[in-house]
């Protein structure tokens, strides 16, 4: 691989950051990493466990992150909310890739504007999708057999004990404060829905339902524009997952329902479920690690400057392989001739 500067992971001791670091170490044993966090001892322990890694203390409130001017990196990963965009500026000033996962649809405007103002400065991967884009990639993999896609519906369950640690819980609270409305694509139009229109029942893997609602999530425009589907919706429920209902740990579960026509022009429908017995952490970590791997040229050519999304850079088939390696399970629940409008994905 040759000499390479380390990947700087902001929030590297949190669930998403530490999980992504572990995967990157497994996939690329000699890739240098810098684990940055507010607790220097915790960061040092994790760096020692990973090997080929160093620890750093950062201050997201300061331009330059409080790091020495001589600090070098090959990419910056914001595995927590980069609220002042100092991580993004740090990457732009050094001309290295930047990846973020915590802005959500409601907070990406400053990120997008900063990227547009300095479009040639650095590649920016906007990955504030559900599980850092992993569900979008799984859905696009399921869509590969269709000739035309009319409807995509996602139904995801997040266990209330699996919100991703303090940073993840803060993200959920911030997003719900920004808006209670959900974003859908309906008859080709991106539309905000609230009240009864936003409500939905989301099916768990065991077939039981949870009350959920449409949410404002980047997965909707990503899937709509990648598939040209005129109707796209993402429903989300927080509650007891199937794993805990069966007496085990919190599990991750998402249903992907697609309707359209097959290669022969016949109406068809598929329902695929993505589950993980260890919850959302390994799914999110895989999404982050895939993005880093692609950005810095560890798989394919290094990415050029500009704004990017996961589905624009990553191969869905490869993403599904990596998710399966992490322990994710893909189940085809239903497939065949379409019988009408899509139901809530389960």
RODO-2510 file (C-alpha; in nm, 4 decimals, decimal comma):
residues 346
     n   res          X          Y          Z
     1     x     0,0000     0,0000     0,0000
     2     x     0,2997     0,2285     0,0455
     3     x     0,3421     0,5026     0,3014
     4     x     0,0110     0,6609     0,3942
     5     x    -0,0853     0,9214     0,6513
     6     x    -0,3313     0,8047     0,9181
     7     x    -0,7071     0,8280     0,8953
     8     x    -0,8192     1,0687     1,1684
     9     x    -1,1382     0,9430     1,3364
    10     x    -1,3138     1,2115     1,5397
    11     x    -1,5232     1,0395     1,8014
    12     x    -1,3038     0,7362     1,7529
    13     x    -1,3840     0,5927     2,0956
    14     x    -1,7609     0,6003     2,0406
    15     x    -1,9653     0,3126     1,9031
    16     x    -1,9578     0,4098     1,5352
    17     x    -1,5985     0,5340     1,5374
    18     x    -1,4523     0,2423     1,7306
    19     x    -1,6528    -0,0086     1,5282
    20     x    -1,5369     0,1414     1,1989
    21     x    -1,1758     0,1495     1,3208
    22     x    -1,1928    -0,2206     1,4094
    23     x    -1,3286    -0,3086     1,0652
    24     x    -1,0672    -0,0995     0,8868
    25     x    -0,7974    -0,2731     1,0874
    26     x    -0,9388    -0,6140     0,9909
    27     x    -0,9679    -0,5236     0,6233
    28     x    -0,6392    -0,3311     0,5993
    29     x    -0,3973    -0,4468     0,8711
    30     x    -0,1332    -0,1798     0,8072
    31     x    -0,3597     0,1224     0,7531
    32     x    -0,2508     0,3911     1,0031
    33     x    -0,5287     0,5273     1,2221
    34     x    -0,5529     0,8149     1,4673
    35     x    -0,8188     0,7643     1,7329
    36     x    -0,9367     1,1042     1,8514
    37     x    -1,1586     1,1509     2,1523
    38     x    -1,2162     1,3609     2,4609
    39     x    -1,0864     1,0880     2,6930
    40     x    -0,7143     1,0479     2,6145
    41     x    -0,6731     0,7300     2,8188
    42     x    -0,9631     0,5583     2,6450
    43     x    -0,8318     0,6646     2,3032
    44     x    -0,4849     0,5364     2,3940
    45     x    -0,6178     0,1989     2,5025
    46     x    -0,8143     0,1563     2,1811
    47     x    -0,5155     0,2621     1,9680
    48     x    -0,2950     0,0082     2,1459
    49     x    -0,5525    -0,2667     2,0900
    50     x    -0,5797    -0,1854     1,7193
    51     x    -0,2105    -0,1554     1,6444
    52     x    -0,0716     0,0765     1,3730
    53     x    -0,2701     0,3476     1,5521
    54     x    -0,2079     0,6537     1,7634
    55     x    -0,4316     0,8470     2,0016
    56     x    -0,5082     1,2174     1,9932
    57     x    -0,7144     1,4574     2,1994
    58     x    -0,9225     1,6983     1,9919
    59     x    -1,1338     2,0011     2,0682
    60     x    -1,4169     2,0389     1,8169
    61     x    -1,4759     2,3929     1,9428
    62     x    -1,1419     2,5121     1,8057
    63     x    -1,0377     2,5715     1,4473
    64     x    -0,7607     2,3243     1,3817
    65     x    -0,9226     2,0903     1,6357
    66     x    -0,6594     2,1804     1,8929
    67     x    -0,4112     1,9538     1,7159
    68     x    -0,0468     2,0475     1,6500
    69     x     0,0051     2,2202     1,3171
    70     x     0,2361     1,9379     1,2100
    71     x    -0,0367     1,6727     1,2444
    72     x    -0,0972     1,4944     0,9132
    73     x    -0,3833     1,2720     0,8009
    74     x    -0,5153     1,1064     0,4858
    75     x    -0,8843     1,1551     0,5723
    76     x    -1,1069     1,2955     0,8453
    77     x    -1,4012     1,0920     0,9721
    78     x    -1,6595     1,2737     1,1849
    79     x    -1,8154     0,9841     1,3744
    80     x    -2,0015     1,2371     1,5871
    81     x    -2,1746     1,5682     1,5144
    82     x    -1,9203     1,8170     1,3804
    83     x    -2,1368     2,1024     1,5065
    84     x    -1,8974     2,3883     1,4241
    85     x    -1,7689     2,2206     1,1051
    86     x    -1,4131     2,2500     1,2307
    87     x    -1,3501     1,8912     1,1253
    88     x    -1,4725     1,9703     0,7753
    89     x    -1,2592     2,2847     0,7565
    90     x    -0,9609     2,0878     0,8816
    91     x    -1,0035     1,8421     0,5944
    92     x    -1,0575     2,1154     0,3353
    93     x    -0,7479     2,3070     0,4431
    94     x    -0,5402     1,9921     0,3997
    95     x    -0,7125     1,8723     0,0820
    96     x    -0,8058     1,5343     0,2296
    97     x    -1,1412     1,3493     0,2222
    98     x    -1,4052     1,4113     0,4877
    99     x    -1,6883     1,1798     0,5931
   100     x    -1,9738     1,2704     0,8266
   101     x    -2,2593     1,0600     0,9649
   102     x    -2,4390     1,2694     1,2274
   103     x    -2,5810     1,5737     1,0490
   104     x    -2,8971     1,4018     0,9340
   105     x    -3,1181     1,5471     0,6649
   106     x    -3,2170     1,8408     0,8871
   107     x    -2,8583     1,9556     0,9548
   108     x    -2,6736     1,9055     0,6260
   109     x    -2,7289     2,2558     0,4840
   110     x    -2,4143     2,4113     0,6409
   111     x    -2,2125     2,1074     0,5335
   112     x    -2,3428     2,1311     0,1760
   113     x    -2,2791     2,5055     0,1556
   114     x    -1,9260     2,4670     0,2949
   115     x    -1,8584     2,1984     0,0353
   116     x    -2,0071     2,4010    -0,2484
   117     x    -1,8131     2,7152    -0,1599
   118     x    -1,4847     2,5237    -0,1825
   119     x    -1,5831     2,2531    -0,4271
   120     x    -1,2251     2,1806    -0,5357
   121     x    -1,0804     2,1661    -0,1861
   122     x    -1,1618     1,8092    -0,0834
   123     x    -1,3982     1,5159    -0,1361
   124     x    -1,6888     1,5226     0,1108
   125     x    -1,8931     1,2093     0,1701
   126     x    -2,2320     1,3071     0,3104
   127     x    -2,3214     0,9801     0,4863
   128     x    -2,5742     1,0995     0,7450
   129     x    -2,8131     0,8306     0,6254
   130     x    -2,9596     0,5602     0,8456
   131     x    -2,6632     0,3422     0,9486
   132     x    -2,4250     0,5565     0,7399
   133     x    -2,5828     0,4487     0,4103
   134     x    -2,5768     0,0729     0,4708
   135     x    -2,9550     0,0392     0,4330
   136     x    -2,9576     0,2412     0,1097
   137     x    -2,6916     0,0131    -0,0368
   138     x    -2,8790    -0,2992     0,0733
   139     x    -3,1965    -0,1635    -0,0865
   140     x    -3,0181    -0,0890    -0,4140
   141     x    -2,8809    -0,4413    -0,4154
   142     x    -3,2347    -0,5745    -0,3789
   143     x    -3,3446    -0,3482    -0,6653
   144     x    -3,1009    -0,4911    -0,9176
   145     x    -3,3535    -0,7390    -1,0638
   146     x    -3,6051    -0,4685    -1,1552
   147     x    -3,6372    -0,2992    -1,4912
   148     x    -3,8574    -0,0196    -1,3566
   149     x    -3,9122     0,0693    -0,9928
   150     x    -4,2364     0,2338    -0,8873
   151     x    -4,2250     0,2132    -0,5086
   152     x    -3,9578     0,1741    -0,2414
   153     x    -4,0544     0,1467     0,1222
   154     x    -3,8205     0,0949     0,4144
   155     x    -3,9407    -0,0016     0,7612
   156     x    -3,6688     0,0066     1,0277
   157     x    -3,6758    -0,0791     1,3967
   158     x    -3,4233     0,0685     1,6390
   159     x    -3,4188    -0,0920     1,9803
   160     x    -3,4562     0,1648     2,2579
   161     x    -3,1462     0,0150     2,4215
   162     x    -2,9429     0,0462     2,1007
   163     x    -2,9411     0,4164     2,0183
   164     x    -2,5633     0,4341     1,9803
   165     x    -2,4394     0,5763     2,3098
   166     x    -2,4627     0,9389     2,4286
   167     x    -2,3741     1,0859     2,0882
   168     x    -2,6318     0,8731     1,9067
   169     x    -2,9021     0,9560     2,1592
   170     x    -2,8189     1,3268     2,1253
   171     x    -2,8490     1,2998     1,7459
   172     x    -3,1958     1,1448     1,7707
   173     x    -3,3102     1,4146     2,0126
   174     x    -3,1701     1,6941     1,7953
   175     x    -3,3342     1,5605     1,4789
   176     x    -3,6721     1,5167     1,6488
   177     x    -3,6487     1,8720     1,7836
   178     x    -3,5805     2,0083     1,4341
   179     x    -3,8921     1,8501     1,2829
   180     x    -4,1597     1,5946     1,3549
   181     x    -4,2441     1,5780     0,9851
   182     x    -4,1237     1,3032     0,7565
   183     x    -3,9930     1,3418     0,4031
   184     x    -4,1439     1,1156     0,1372
   185     x    -4,1492     1,1102    -0,2390
   186     x    -4,5069     1,0846    -0,3580
   187     x    -4,5985     1,0745    -0,7256
   188     x    -4,2540     1,2125    -0,8062
   189     x    -4,2736     1,5047    -0,5630
   190     x    -4,0653     1,5310    -0,2451
   191     x    -4,3259     1,6078     0,0186
   192     x    -4,3303     1,6723     0,3930
   193     x    -4,5848     1,4656     0,5851
   194     x    -4,7004     1,4997     0,9439
   195     x    -4,9885     1,3916     1,1643
   196     x    -5,1814     1,0836     1,0448
   197     x    -5,0043     1,0900     0,7064
   198     x    -4,6722     1,0304     0,8812
   199     x    -4,7931     0,7412     1,0968
   200     x    -4,7199     0,3804     1,0035
   201     x    -4,6938     0,0340     1,1499
   202     x    -4,3445    -0,1095     1,1218
   203     x    -4,3122    -0,4867     1,1292
   204     x    -4,0414    -0,6544     1,3323
   205     x    -3,8599    -0,9645     1,2105
   206     x    -4,0958    -1,1860     1,4110
   207     x    -4,3971    -1,0417     1,2299
   208     x    -4,5261    -0,8275     1,5160
   209     x    -4,5852    -0,4581     1,4631
   210     x    -4,4606    -0,1422     1,6295
   211     x    -4,6128     0,2046     1,5923
   212     x    -4,3798     0,4122     1,3788
   213     x    -4,3745     0,7114     1,1513
   214     x    -4,2134     0,8540     0,8430
   215     x    -3,8954     1,0441     0,9261
   216     x    -3,6807     1,3074     0,7592
   217     x    -3,3872     1,0955     0,6462
   218     x    -3,1407     1,1182     0,3580
   219     x    -3,2262     0,7636     0,2506
   220     x    -3,5430     0,8957     0,0851
   221     x    -3,3806     1,1306    -0,1712
   222     x    -3,0877     0,8921    -0,2187
   223     x    -3,3143     0,5989    -0,3071
   224     x    -3,5595     0,8103    -0,5049
   225     x    -3,2937     0,9645    -0,7259
   226     x    -3,0895     0,6444    -0,7619
   227     x    -3,3897     0,4352    -0,8721
   228     x    -3,6159     0,7019    -1,0295
   229     x    -3,8983     0,5590    -0,8165
   230     x    -4,1818     0,8142    -0,7924
   231     x    -4,2902     0,6820    -0,4504
   232     x    -4,0378     0,6374    -0,1696
   233     x    -4,0939     0,6292     0,2047
   234     x    -3,8857     0,5450     0,5129
   235     x    -4,0783     0,4477     0,8272
   236     x    -3,9034     0,4221     1,1614
   237     x    -3,9983     0,2789     1,4995
   238     x    -3,8161     0,2775     1,8321
   239     x    -3,9025    -0,0055     2,0683
   240     x    -3,8199    -0,3574     2,1763
   241     x    -3,6494    -0,5422     1,8924
   242     x    -3,7077    -0,9061     1,8068
   243     x    -3,3752    -0,9995     1,9637
   244     x    -3,4773    -0,8675     2,3042
   245     x    -3,8297    -1,0062     2,2706
   246     x    -3,6684    -1,3488     2,2404
   247     x    -3,4530    -1,2925     2,5484
   248     x    -3,1302    -1,1946     2,3727
   249     x    -2,9491    -0,8683     2,2996
   250     x    -3,0998    -0,5833     2,1006
   251     x    -3,1131    -0,6668     1,7316
   252     x    -3,1177    -0,4504     1,4205
   253     x    -3,3994    -0,4971     1,1690
   254     x    -3,4990    -0,3240     0,8479
   255     x    -3,7427    -0,4319     0,5788
   256     x    -3,6998    -0,3236     0,2169
   257     x    -4,0111    -0,3475    -0,0020
   258     x    -3,9870    -0,2709    -0,3731
   259     x    -4,2532    -0,2766    -0,6427
   260     x    -4,2124    -0,2302    -1,0157
   261     x    -4,1617    -0,4407    -1,3251
   262     x    -3,9133    -0,7167    -1,4006
   263     x    -3,6939    -0,7472    -1,7092
   264     x    -3,9838    -0,9027    -1,9011
   265     x    -4,2127    -0,6109    -1,8159
   266     x    -4,4298    -0,8032    -1,5693
   267     x    -4,5379    -0,6377    -1,2428
   268     x    -4,3290    -0,7692    -0,9544
   269     x    -4,2673    -0,7095    -0,5864
   270     x    -3,9944    -0,8073    -0,3437
   271     x    -3,9637    -0,7807     0,0331
   272     x    -3,6188    -0,8352     0,1787
   273     x    -3,5233    -0,8099     0,5431
   274     x    -3,1839    -0,7006     0,6734
   275     x    -3,1193    -0,8014     1,0341
   276     x    -2,8216    -0,8131     1,2661
   277     x    -2,8239    -0,9986     1,5973
   278     x    -2,5802    -0,7478     1,7507
   279     x    -2,7837    -0,4373     1,6787
   280     x    -2,7159    -0,1283     1,4719
   281     x    -2,3525    -0,0753     1,5730
   282     x    -2,1913    -0,3254     1,3294
   283     x    -2,4224    -0,2107     1,0490
   284     x    -2,3332     0,1565     1,0996
   285     x    -1,9642     0,0736     1,1445
   286     x    -1,9669    -0,1141     0,8132
   287     x    -2,1219     0,1856     0,6391
   288     x    -1,8509     0,4148     0,7753
   289     x    -1,5654     0,1755     0,6977
   290     x    -1,6863     0,1262     0,3408
   291     x    -1,6886     0,5017     0,2900
   292     x    -1,3357     0,5471     0,4269
   293     x    -1,2011     0,2575     0,2215
   294     x    -1,3383     0,4111    -0,0978
   295     x    -1,2460     0,7721    -0,0204
   296     x    -0,8779     0,7055     0,0337
   297     x    -0,8386     0,4684    -0,2594
   298     x    -0,8091     0,1386    -0,0734
   299     x    -1,0744     0,0010    -0,3090
   300     x    -1,0789     0,1696    -0,6447
   301     x    -0,9194     0,5014    -0,7281
   302     x    -0,9098     0,7764    -0,4687
   303     x    -1,2178     0,9978    -0,4873
   304     x    -1,1899     1,3454    -0,6353
   305     x    -1,3058     1,6714    -0,4761
   306     x    -1,6752     1,7508    -0,4484
   307     x    -1,9869     1,6365    -0,2670
   308     x    -2,0638     1,2644    -0,2690
   309     x    -2,3204     1,0242    -0,1214
   310     x    -2,2705     0,6556    -0,0364
   311     x    -2,4692     0,5208    -0,3307
   312     x    -2,2698     0,7387    -0,5709
   313     x    -1,9392     0,5864    -0,4607
   314     x    -2,0034     0,2352    -0,3324
   315     x    -2,0956    -0,0899    -0,5071
   316     x    -2,4125    -0,2314    -0,3430
   317     x    -2,3048    -0,5926    -0,4073
   318     x    -1,9722    -0,5358    -0,2330
   319     x    -2,1464    -0,3558     0,0537
   320     x    -2,3798    -0,6518     0,1024
   321     x    -2,0791    -0,8864     0,1115
   322     x    -1,9148    -0,6777     0,3826
   323     x    -2,2390    -0,6539     0,5794
   324     x    -2,2765    -1,0320     0,5662
   325     x    -1,9177    -1,0693     0,6900
   326     x    -2,0104    -0,8512     0,9885
   327     x    -2,2898    -1,0923     1,0814
   328     x    -2,5824    -0,9298     0,9016
   329     x    -2,8491    -1,1615     0,7656
   330     x    -3,0478    -1,1042     0,4464
   331     x    -3,3820    -1,2822     0,4112
   332     x    -3,6138    -1,2778     0,1120
   333     x    -3,9532    -1,2608     0,2810
   334     x    -4,1664    -1,2284    -0,0322
   335     x    -4,1162    -1,2022    -0,4040
   336     x    -4,3414    -1,2391    -0,7025
   337     x    -4,6178    -1,0753    -0,8972
   338     x    -4,7291    -0,7388    -0,7640
   339     x    -5,0838    -0,7139    -0,6295
   340     x    -5,1225    -0,3416    -0,5807
   341     x    -4,9878    -0,0613    -0,3700
   342     x    -4,6969    -0,1309    -0,1369
   343     x    -4,7750    -0,1931     0,2269
   344     x    -4,5637    -0,0794     0,5194
   345     x    -4,2276    -0,2512     0,4819
   346     x    -4,1758    -0,5223     0,7362
***
